[in-house]
Amino acid sequence: WKIQKFVNVSKELKCGIKSYPLIGHAHLLAGGGVNRMTVIKKFSHNALKNGGLSYIWIGSKFYVETALGVKLKVNGNTEKQLMESFDILFKLMTTRMVEPWLQLDALYKLLPQHNNFEKNKEILRSFVNEIIKEKRKKIKENIKTDNDDTKVTKSFLDLYIESSGGDRGCTDEELLEETLVMLLAGTDTSAVGLCFTICMLAQYPDVQEKVFQELQEVFGDSERQVVVEDLPRLKYLEAVFRESLRLYPPVPLIVREINEDIKLPSGVTLKKGCGFLALIWGLHRNPLYWGEDAEQFRPERFLEGHSRHPAAFLTFSHGPRNCLGE
Ligand code: HEM
């Protein structure tokens, strides 16, 4: 995984800003005059219409475009099917995680959930496979994709195919696996993060106003794409995302295996071979690290320049297996 991660990180760094779904699309959601209202209206309409599916839609639509470089139609049949499959797969996976008896492969294979899982996994795999085939063809024929800002911003998949040596590089199966990891790791997390940020903006109109003013200063009424150079000027927006991700981390806990005995300052020893569960949600609300107002939504805390323990903010985990999307 170390080699794979290095390859992935180098690709990510070369991708344009659209590769960062949260910031990359904030302008589209919150800025840009008329466009802002249209997008928010569409967003609310879909949220009402699709209920639980809507959060998957936001994440997938934005993320599929950045990772694969294909445009999704909001109400297209393929897209609907894709979102449904995502939804079903996530539900089946989480149910399996929390119900120990479902973790026995031999038993699971006898249950209808297994067939359902395989059916929906196949839908996702063939969707990505088709895109890989199409991309390879276009790269070979040197055709610009209809997402023509690939001239400036290439999708993760474009870069992966090109820099792994085109036809002589990664096999289709390898590309498929890598792309699926990216899709699964980046979709639900970004969507949940975005949803909570939008909820926070709705609950705190003063914060919303400050975000809006910052976006106006940077973009005015222009509908241009966000570029890397805009980032240092979107400081308040970044603080808002961080604060939402602190209070509502999309991955609220992570698990590790202890590979050597560790004595904690409290005197408790974590024994080699044990499982360890780090509760990110609890850590982020601990006054020891975040002060007495830890439970409050206050984006300014990220702008005050206080030095904190490097692992006090664990939204994207920490160390060698931290998040690639951070
Ligand atoms: C707000 C959005 C996101 C959050 C909160 C998040 C959170 C996390 C966390 C907590 C981990 C560590 C899991 C563990 O240690 O068990 C992780 C790993 C990972 N994330 Fe993200 N993630 C986000 C977005 C993304 C995006 C957009 C991508 C795609 C580029 C991505 C790709 C990955 C990958 C590939 C790993 C595994 C890294 C490894 O094992 O070496 N994530 N993420």
Residues whose N, C-alpha, C, O or C-beta is under 5 A from the ligand:
A	BS01	HEM	K5 M182 A185 G186 T189 S190 G193 P250 V251 I254 V255 L314 T315 F316 S317 P320 R321 N322 C323 L324 G325
